[in-house]
Amino acid sequence: MPRQERAERTREQIVRAAAVCFDTRGFGATSLSDIVEAARVSKGALYFHFTSKEKLAQAVAAQASADWRIILRAARAPGGPVLQVLIDTTHGLAHRIRHDVVFRAGLRLSDERRPGGSGHPGAYPSWRRAVALLLARAGRRGELLPGLDPAQAARMLTAATAGVEMLSRHDRSWLATATVTHVWESLLPALASPDRIGRLRPSGRATLPAPRGAGLRDRGRPGERAGSPGRAGVG
């Protein structure tokens, strides 16, 4: 294997291991030794790519942010009833959070305050803006209840999304399709008229594209990924 390709694979392996550790232990309780053990690399290999735990957190958050931007772009693209697009997007988000440990850890890191850390922008302000734009479009199309304020509705939907994600950090069943479906069954009467609701599918009609590097995604606790390579050298 060419050296550059080996280095890229080792770096991705370290980032994923760091995400697993941050997800299960939190940033503060995770040590570089924990990440070395989870990644099954040498300390030299880790320091070749990352000089500190904060740099690793930045890499995890950056990858999650890139995926988040892809999700928002997909949600904003025209494609049928706007409320159905929102429903489909939240189901896709729940699936991504449940199965993509880097994405999940990135969301958690954006909420944590770390001494000496540069901090990472939270995902939910951008989500609220995207939802507000989508609901404004839905209002112009006559999809919303008469007199409904799209900005206030966006706040409600953002709170519901953030609440489900934060509760799922302790109980993954909050991300189940049935749970997200029940949330939408409760919210839709406050957003759309009964005749509109009848045309929507609270259970969703589509999923988001597979995460990048899906083969290295969530497989359980550190060290449990099937087919994990042996301890790697530098690069």
N, C-alpha and C positions, 0 to 999 in steps of 0.2 A: 504494500500500500504506500503511495507517495506520502512524503513527510507532511505536506500541507493538509492533505485529506485526513491523515491520522491526527494531526493537531486539532482540526475542526471537530472531529468526532470526539476527541478527548474533552475539548471545551464544552461541547453540548452535553456530554456525560456528566461533567462537573456541575453545570448549571442545573440539570435536572435533579441531581443528588442534593444540591443546595435547596432547591425548591421543595423536595420531599422533607428535608429537615426543617425548613422554615414553616412548612405547612403543619407538621406534626408537633414541633416543639416551640415554634415562635422564634423570632430573630434573636431576642436576648438570650434565650436558653441554648441556642445552637453555637457550637464551637467549630473552628476550622478542622479540628480532629474528627468531629462528628461527620463533617462533609467528606473528608478524605476517606473515612471508613465506608460511608454510604456509596461514594463514587467508585471505590476500589481502585484508587490511583495512589501514586506516591505523593508525598508532600511537595517534592520538587515539581511534579506535574501540575499540581494545583497552583503553586506560586509562579510557575511559568506563565499561567494565564491570568491569575488574579492575585493582587498583592494584599488584599484584605477581605474580611467578611462583608464590609460595606460595598466593596466593588462587586462582589458576588450578588448581593441584594439588588444592586443597580442593574445587573445583567438580567436577573429574573424579572424585575419590574419592567425593564425595557422590552423584553420579549412579550410579556403579558400586555403591555400598552400597545404594541404593534398589532397583536391579535384583536385587541379591543377596537382599534381604529378600523380594522377590516370588518368587524361585526357592525359597527355604526354605519360604514359606507354601504354595506349590504342592506341594512334596514332602511336607509334613505332612498334606495333605488326604487323606481316605480314598479308596482307589482300587485295589482288587485286592491281590494278594500284595505285602507290604511290600518284599521283596527285589527284585521287579520294578520297583517304584516307584523304588528306589534306583538300579537299573541305568538306567532311563529318564532319571532326573535327571542322572546323570553324563554320559550321552551328550548331553543337552541342554546341560549346562555346557560340554562340549568344543566343541560347535557354537557356543555363545555366545562363548566365549573366542577361537575361531578367527576369527569374522566380525564381532565387535563391538569395535572398537578402544578405545572409551571404557571398556567393561567390563574389557578386558584390561589397559589402562594403569592402571585403578583398583586392580586386584589387585597390579600391580607397585609402585605407589606406596605401598601399605599395608605393603610390606616394606622400603622404603627409609628410611634415617635421614638427615634433612636438617638441617644447621645452622640454628638459629633457627626451624625448622618446628614446628608444633604436633603433627605426627604424626597418623596415621590408624589406627584399629583394624584389625587384620588380619581377613581373612574366615574363616580356618580354625578359630578357636575356636568361632565360631557354627555352622560346618559340623559340627564334631565333636559339639556338643551336639545338633544336629538329627539326625545319624546315630545317636547313642546312643538318642535317644527313639524313632526308627523301629525300631531293632534290638530295643529292649525290647518294642515292640508286636509285632514279628515273633516274639519269644520266647514271648509270651503266646499267640500264635496257633499255636504249634507249628511254625513255619517254620524254626527254627534247629536245629543239631545239639544233642542233649542235653548239658547241662553247659557249653555255650558261654557265656562271659562277654560280654554285650553291650557293656559299657564297653571291654573290651580289643579286641573286634572293631571298635568305632567308631574306636579309635586306629589300627588297621591300615588301615581304609578311608580315614581322613583322611590318613594318610601316603601312601597310594597316590594319592589325588586331588591332594594338594599336589605330590607328586613329578612326576606327569605334567604338571601346569600349569607348574612351574618348568623342567622340561626343555624344554617347548614354547617357552619364551622364546628358545631358540637353534635349535630345530628344530621347526617347526610340524607335522611329520608325527606327533608324539606325540599330537596331537589328532584324528587320523584315526579314523573309525568302527571300522576293523579293529583299530587299536591298543587302543582302549577295550574292544572286544569281547574281545581276547586277555587283557587284564588281568582282566576278569570271569571268563573261563574258568579262569584260574589261581586266583582268589580263592574262587569259589563252593564248591569242595570243602571249604574250611576253614570254611564258614558253614552249609551245608545238606546234608541227606542226599541220596544219589543219586536217590531217587524224587522229591524236591522239585526238584532241579536239572533233571530232565527236563521239568518244567513251565514252566521259565523260559527267557527269550530273552536271552542275553548281548549280542546285537546291538541290543537295545532295541526298543520297540514304539511309541514316540511321541516327539515333539519338544516343546520348550518354546515358548510363544508368541513371536512375532517381537519383537525389541527395540523399545523406544520410539524414534521417529525413525529407523526403519530406512533410510530414503532417504539419511541422512547418515552411515551407518556405514562400516565399513572398505572402502576401495576401493584400497588400496595405499599407496605412499609419499607423503609430503607433496607437495601440488601436482599429484598424478596423478588426483584424483577427476574423473570425467567431469562436464561441465556445471558446473564451479566458477564462481561468479560473479566479476565483476571486483572491483577494490579498492573496499571499501565505505567510506562516510563514518561519522561518529560516530553510534552508535545503530543 
